[in-house]
Amino acid sequence: MPPRPSLPLRTQTDAPSEPPADATKPDDTAIDDVYAQVDATGSLEAAARKLAAIAAAEAEDGGVTPVVVQRRQVWEDEDDEYFYRGGGGEAEEEAEEIEHLQEVYDGLWVGDLVAAMDGDGLRERRITNIVSLLRPRLHFESSFATYPVEIDDVATSDMLQYLPSTSAWIGEALARRAGEAITERSGDIAPGVGETTAGAVLVHCQAGMSRSATVAAAFLMRAAGLDPVEAVAVVREARPVVDPSETFWHQLGLYYLADGRVTMKDRATRQWYLERTTGMVMNQGAAPSTEHMARYPATPSASQPPTPSGGQGRRKIRCKMCRRHLAVREHMMDHILDQSPISRPRTPSNITLPGPLAMTAEQAPATEGVADVINPLTGLPLSKSRRGSSAGDEGRPRARSILGGSGAPEPMTSSASVSRRPSQNARPILDADQLAARLPPQLAALRAAQSGGASPATSTAASSPEASGTPLSAVANAPTPSAPPRRPSFGIAAPAPILVNPKCSGYFVEPLTWMEPVLNAGGVSGKLVCPNDKCGAKIGTFDWAGMQCGCREWVTPGFCIHRSKVDEVW
């Protein structure tokens, strides 16, 4: 019997391991089986054939056929080139040895556990760099540069966090292989990962089907600008058995949408981690971590150039008691964001005075001939003007009486309300429209927004019964037009309110880092308090299992900030 080949050693781990999506046994069991069969047969190739025969026999006896074996059987029927031909050329020797790795890109190979343990085969292909995706990890010879990632192929696995680093590491190795000088290491490579060497790269897992294919596809997405479907298709063309699991497909999509980055500033990434955290809290009783939670005001990041006032990302809620900002629109759950605006939202908001550029002439006409007087200091309406005005030397128009006529207003019975004619040198007394015409643009716009009246420039002419040809009685009895919408500063369209459904209990948000003191208590449910130490007011409730909104929508997880406790501003 030939001497036992030199195989990489495995580490010891106490972490429970589950069978990966493409096999029926955990990684540590698969490694032990390879060791045992190598000891029994004296050859790694013979051990691999023996293990394949055992798996096929177990399937015939009613066991479960590993997914990778099923794919290989289908591939065998479709393409005989998948198998090496036996050296003797006999028919019974065909399909005797399975090819355990394929080159999917220039210098990039994808393979299984047997391929990773075959040091001689790796050297023949000039593979000097290995990305090993197993739990437990393998210890390779010192001549190989390794990037070990201990990860299972199960629904809860987080491969996404490793994709930027593995892609950059593979790219660095292939650049050295091409003779390029690496003067500065990519910042995407995780700290502590070993240096690469000038050679080809093997990415492997137990079956060379799901985990390894995901990492290889992520590199192709970054290097060749492919989307996930195109990248997996390239890998599958060279190695038809590859088939990333459903969760890895989803993570490849997130990696693509985030443009090759994994950041909590990306809403889709945060939502995926939120679902994962919710499952861990509910199913495993694990304490939630704030590592993958949104940070306010650090997330979402400020745009470059900065978003003008009124941009969609600036709508936010704040504590009514202390005015501490709590969350922005992007932190809201889809339950809130998917609603359609209604005509008159009942959302509280601050009044933002429009700037000069927002003033336009297309304002609604005033409802009366003499408008209410506005206090220039407060911008609030006072009582109606009881002072008339006649045409002076400056040619100012006479104020029209609401009773009709073009001259001075009719005198009233009360002596206090009699019109007074100013002296030549005295300060002229202005009527309501003339006074409004002298208001600063901000106060004039506020007056128009509150009263639904016209701008000073158009109120006199537009409200004139003679100019419009409308009888005075019709003017007096006309319905009051609705107030025009407020216009924000500099002519920027105001963002729609966040909460538009009056039946909603409040603002359902993602878990935020300022909730950490409450979440660290370990409760599945509880109350939310304002993060301001000097305030501490109760502003909402949370339940990881979810809660029902007032609109009867069930939201999971449920982090609700009550609408009566906050103001919505922008």
Salt bridges, closest charged atoms under 4 A:
ASP27 OD2 - ARG211 NH1 2.70
ASP32 OD1 - ARG10 NH1 3.02
ASP33 OD2 - LYS25 NZ 2.67
ASP39 OD1 - ARG4 NE 2.41
GLU94 OE1 - ARG85 NH1 3.19
ASP106 OD1 - ARG177 NH1 3.43
ASP112 OD2 - ARG72 NH2 3.18
ASP112 OD2 - HIS100 ND1 2.84
ASP120 OD1 - ARG123 NH2 3.00
GLU141 OE1 - ARG123 NH1 2.94
ASP152 OD2 - ARG135 NE 3.03
GLU172 OE2 - ARG176 NH2 3.82
GLU172 OE1 - ARG185 NE 3.53
ASP188 OD2 - ARG222 NH2 3.14
GLU195 OE1 - ARG176 NH2 3.45
ASP243 OD2 - ARG71 NH1 3.63
ASP243 OD1 - ARG236 NH2 3.54
ASP259 OD2 - ARG261 NH1 3.70
GLU291 OE2 - HIS292 NE2 3.93
GLU330 OE2 - ARG270 NH1 4.00
ASP334 OD1 - ARG267 NH2 2.67
GLU368 OE2 - LYS384 NZ 3.24
GLU394 OE1 - ARG396 NH1 3.04
GLU466 OE1 - ARG400 NH1 3.70
GLU510 OE2 - ARG267 NH1 3.34
GLU510 OE2 - ARG270 NH2 2.86
GLU568 OE2 - ARG315 NE 2.76
